[in-house]
Amino acid sequence: MTTPWGLSTRIIDLEPGIAFALTAQHGGLIVTQDYAERNLSYPARRRALRFGDCYTYEMDCAWAIAIWELSHLWKSLGEKGKTGLESFTERQLAAIIEKRFPDYLGEYWALKSYALCRP
């Protein structure tokens, strides 16, 4: 499979619509458009790299945004592909996000607050 990071050497399906792709040099999360639109906020989708019909999140930093919103996948991703993630705390994940995408968390929480205030 071709990814934004090159030809994949391994694809780890986390659940239908989202996979962790590894290449010889890099990798990241690949999320189908349908899955992303159902499960990720607009702020998260806005920070993805679009690759065809998919949203992609590279494994250095951007993956943390998708996993922040898909916390049910933390353990699975850690066990199957990104070793050590299963023991990450919310604070550690937020630190990764704040370093590379400092405006994301504010935008995410503002959206959540708005949604909670709506009748």
N, C-alpha and C positions, 0 to 999 in steps of 0.2 A: 504494500500500500504506500502511496506517495503521501507525504506529510509536508507541512511548511518547513520542517527541519531535515528533509531528505527522505530517502527510502526507509521504511520501517524495518527493523530487525525483529520486533516483537510487538504484538498488540494485546493488551490486557483489557478485556471487556469488564467494566465495573457494573454496568446494568444496561439494558437496552437504551441506546441513544448516547452513551458516554463511554469512552475508552481512553486508556493511557497508552500512548504510542512511544516506543523507544526506537531510536535510530543509532547509527554508529557513533554519532557525536553528541546527540541531544535528544529531545523528546518533549512530550507534554500531553495535556488533555485535549481530546477531540470530542466536541459535543455537536450532535446534529441540531439543525435549526429548530425542528419541532420540539426536541427535548429542552433546548435552551429557552425557547419562548414560553414553555410551560413551567420551567423550574428555576430559571435565573432571572434576576432583576434586570431592569434596563441599565442601571449603572454597571453591572457585571458584564452584560453583553456588549456595552459600549467600549469596554477595555479589552475585549478579545481581538485577536487577529482573525479576520475572516479568511477562510480558505475554502473556496467553492461555496457550498451551501452550509458549511460548518463554522462553528465558533471554536477557536483554538486558544489554549492557554499554555505557554511554554513552561518547562519544568523548573526554571530558576526562581521565578517570582510570581508570574501571572497565575499559575495553578492555584495559588493560595486564595485568590478571589473566588474561583468556582467552588473550591472545597469549603470556604467560609460559608457559602450559601447552601451547600450540599453536605452538611456535616455528617449525614448518615453514611457518607462514603469515606470518611477519614480513615477508619480502621481498615476497610477493604483495600484502599489505595496503599496504605502502609504495608499491609501483609503481602500484596501482590506486586507492587512496583516501586514505590518510593519509601524505602526502608526507614523506619524510625518515625514515620508520620503518626502511627497509631498512638504514640505517647505524647504528641504535641498538645499543648494547652491552647485555649482560645487566645490567651495573651501572646503566645509565641506566633501564632498565625497572624494576629493583628499587627505584630511588629514587622513581619515580612511585608504585609500589604502596605503599611504606613511608610515604609522605606521607599518603595517603588511607585506606589499609587496613593500619595498622601490625601488626595481629595475623595477617594472612593468611599471610605467608611462614613464620612460626614454625609455624603449623598445617599448612601445606603440607609443610614439611620433616619435621615429626614424623610425618605420614602416610606420607611416602616412606620414612623410616627404619624405621617399623613394617613396611611392606610388604617391605622388603629383609631384615628379620630373620625373617620367617615361613618355615617349612620349605616 
